């Protein structure tokens, strides 16, 4: 009884493991990143905000790098297109009607960074999707 994570199912010992969806290998149930491919194993059940941000970044990175299916493509468009549509006109509005000063300057550049990030995500995922379709 030294290993508290071990359970008995039937006569077979069973370890609490989690399957990585990226590489399909088993990992210890207590870890948050795959020990083989370093992919995020879960976006929930983690109270540490910095690790949650890192795992979300890993999910976005995977969406950009791998061959996406139509569900990923539509999901990325549903998530980032409204952000793009709101942030670009808002940045232009702040630039012309912000009244000047440091707060307007900071808000303008934050909106520009959000616009660039949203546009890059849409471009990369869409490009990967169509390049993968051409290759097939």
GURO-694960 format. One record per residue (C-alpha): chain; residue number from 1; x, y, z; residue in three letters. Coordinates in steps of 0.001 Angstrom, whole numbers, always signed. Each point is the difference from the previous one (the first is absolute). Layout:
<r A NUM <X Y Z> ALA>;
...
END
This chain:
<r A 1 <+0 +0 +0> UNK>;
<r A 2 <+2920 +2348 -555> UNK>;
<r A 3 <-1370 +1320 -3285> UNK>;
<r A 4 <-3213 +1843 +836> UNK>;
<r A 5 <-867 +668 -3659> UNK>;
<r A 6 <-307 -3714 -726> UNK>;
<r A 7 <-3481 -1494 -39> UNK>;
<r A 8 <-1125 -3580 -516> UNK>;
<r A 9 <-2440 -636 -2840> UNK>;
<r A 10 <-866 -3671 -82> UNK>;
<r A 11 <+3323 -1745 +707> UNK>;
<r A 12 <+2015 +2524 -2064> UNK>;
<r A 13 <+1741 +2946 +1642> UNK>;
<r A 14 <-956 +3250 -1687> UNK>;
<r A 15 <+2074 +3179 +123> UNK>;
<r A 16 <-1779 +3366 -182> UNK>;
<r A 17 <+1216 +1091 -3421> UNK>;
<r A 18 <-1111 +2485 -2608> UNK>;
<r A 19 <+341 -462 -3742> UNK>;
<r A 20 <+1628 +2798 -1995> UNK>;
<r A 21 <-2170 +833 -3003> UNK>;
<r A 22 <+2990 +1373 -1906> UNK>;
<r A 23 <+2283 -3058 +85> UNK>;
<r A 24 <-2409 -2636 +1431> UNK>;
<r A 25 <+2377 -1046 +2790> UNK>;
<r A 26 <-873 -540 +3643> UNK>;
<r A 27 <+1124 +2451 +2660> UNK>;
<r A 28 <-305 +167 +3759> UNK>;
<r A 29 <-3393 +1428 +958> UNK>;
<r A 30 <+1590 +2693 +2180> UNK>;
<r A 31 <+1983 +1744 -2760> UNK>;
<r A 32 <-1316 +2868 -2136> UNK>;
<r A 33 <+2321 -377 -3004> UNK>;
<r A 34 <+822 -3162 -1975> UNK>;
<r A 35 <+3438 -1326 +874> UNK>;
<r A 36 <+532 -1166 -3604> UNK>;
<r A 37 <-1195 +2920 -2159> UNK>;
<r A 38 <-485 +2776 +2603> UNK>;
<r A 39 <-3619 +571 -1083> UNK>;
<r A 40 <-2563 +1258 +2492> UNK>;
<r A 41 <-1976 -2900 +1447> UNK>;
<r A 42 <-2866 +2016 +1474> UNK>;
<r A 43 <-1114 +3610 +120> UNK>;
<r A 44 <-2084 -566 +3105> UNK>;
<r A 45 <+658 -1169 +3548> UNK>;
<r A 46 <+3016 +2275 +355> UNK>;
<r A 47 <-176 +2922 +2417> UNK>;
<r A 48 <+3400 +1399 -1077> UNK>;
<r A 49 <-736 +2883 -2377> UNK>;
<r A 50 <+3449 +38 -1614> UNK>;
<r A 51 <-205 -3695 -873> UNK>;
<r A 52 <-3486 +528 -1426> UNK>;
<r A 53 <+1335 +2792 -2232> UNK>;
<r A 54 <+2860 -2260 -1133> UNK>;
<r A 55 <-2427 -2827 -788> UNK>;
<r A 56 <-2290 +2308 -1971> UNK>;
<r A 57 <+3045 +1201 -1923> UNK>;
<r A 58 <+897 -3614 -771> UNK>;
<r A 59 <-3520 -591 -1336> UNK>;
<r A 60 <+186 +3104 -2230> UNK>;
<r A 61 <+3474 -1014 -1165> UNK>;
<r A 62 <-1250 -3456 -917> UNK>;
<r A 63 <-2959 +1484 -1888> UNK>;
<r A 64 <+2418 +2067 -2081> UNK>;
<r A 65 <+2611 -2705 -669> UNK>;
<r A 66 <-1912 -3215 -672> UNK>;
<r A 67 <-2269 -908 -2861> UNK>;
<r A 68 <-3328 +1368 +1228> UNK>;
<r A 69 <-3353 -1523 -744> UNK>;
<r A 70 <-3098 +2007 -825> UNK>;
<r A 71 <-1100 +140 +3659> UNK>;
<r A 72 <+3275 +1678 +1042> UNK>;
<r A 73 <-215 +2407 -2936> UNK>;
<r A 74 <-3575 +1041 +822> UNK>;
<r A 75 <+788 +214 +3724> UNK>;
<r A 76 <+2992 +2279 -559> UNK>;
<r A 77 <-2048 +2227 -2312> UNK>;
<r A 78 <-2853 +175 +2515> UNK>;
<r A 79 <+2430 +907 +2767> UNK>;
<r A 80 <+2360 +2451 -1698> UNK>;
<r A 81 <-2023 +1672 -2790> UNK>;
<r A 82 <-2285 +1940 +2379> UNK>;
<r A 83 <+3062 +1100 +1972> UNK>;
<r A 84 <+1602 +1233 -3234> UNK>;
<r A 85 <-3165 +1811 -1082> UNK>;
<r A 86 <-295 +1812 +3355> UNK>;
<r A 87 <+3659 +741 +746> UNK>;
<r A 88 <+1034 +1593 -3315> UNK>;
<r A 89 <-2778 +2637 -157> UNK>;
<r A 90 <+470 +618 +3720> UNK>;
<r A 91 <+3710 +674 -525> UNK>;
<r A 92 <-788 +2388 -2853> UNK>;
<r A 93 <-2608 +1739 +2149> UNK>;
<r A 94 <+2435 +403 +2887> UNK>;
<r A 95 <+2619 +1345 -2398> UNK>;
<r A 96 <-2258 +2773 -1353> UNK>;
<r A 97 <-2290 +690 +2970> UNK>;
<r A 98 <+2079 -1113 +2995> UNK>;
<r A 99 <+760 +3473 +1230> UNK>;
<r A 100 <+3731 -663 +243> UNK>;
<r A 101 <+2008 -813 +3045> UNK>;
<r A 102 <+1535 -3167 +1338> UNK>;
<r A 103 <-3252 -1974 +591> UNK>;
<r A 104 <-1069 +408 -3632> UNK>;
<r A 105 <+3467 -958 -1185> UNK>;
<r A 106 <+29 -3196 +2093> UNK>;
<r A 107 <-3546 -998 -985> UNK>;
<r A 108 <+803 +586 -3673> UNK>;
<r A 109 <+3041 -2299 +64> UNK>;
<r A 110 <-1793 -2704 +1980> UNK>;
<r A 111 <-2760 +3 -2615> UNK>;
<r A 112 <+2574 -134 -2814> UNK>;
<r A 113 <+1715 -3019 +1612> UNK>;
<r A 114 <-3365 -1767 +414> UNK>;
<r A 115 <-824 +740 -3650> UNK>;
<r A 116 <+3335 -1371 -1238> UNK>;
<r A 117 <-281 -3144 +2146> UNK>;
<r A 118 <-3577 -687 -1170> UNK>;
<r A 119 <+909 +559 -3635> UNK>;
<r A 120 <+3058 -2248 +279> UNK>;
<r A 121 <-2027 -2824 +1574> UNK>;
<r A 122 <-2655 +220 -2721> UNK>;
<r A 123 <+2601 +143 -2760> UNK>;
<r A 124 <+2156 -2889 +1243> UNK>;
<r A 125 <-2835 -2423 +777> UNK>;
<r A 126 <-1786 +757 -3275> UNK>;
<r A 127 <+3246 -333 -1978> UNK>;
<r A 128 <+825 -3330 +1663> UNK>;
<r A 129 <-3504 -1305 -691> UNK>;
<r A 130 <+99 +872 -3713> UNK>;
<r A 131 <+3599 -1191 -428> UNK>;
<r A 132 <-952 -3343 +1560> UNK>;
<r A 133 <-2979 -290 -2353> UNK>;
<r A 134 <+2219 +695 -3025> UNK>;
<r A 135 <+2469 -2673 +1118> UNK>;
<r A 136 <-2764 -2644 +145> UNK>;
END
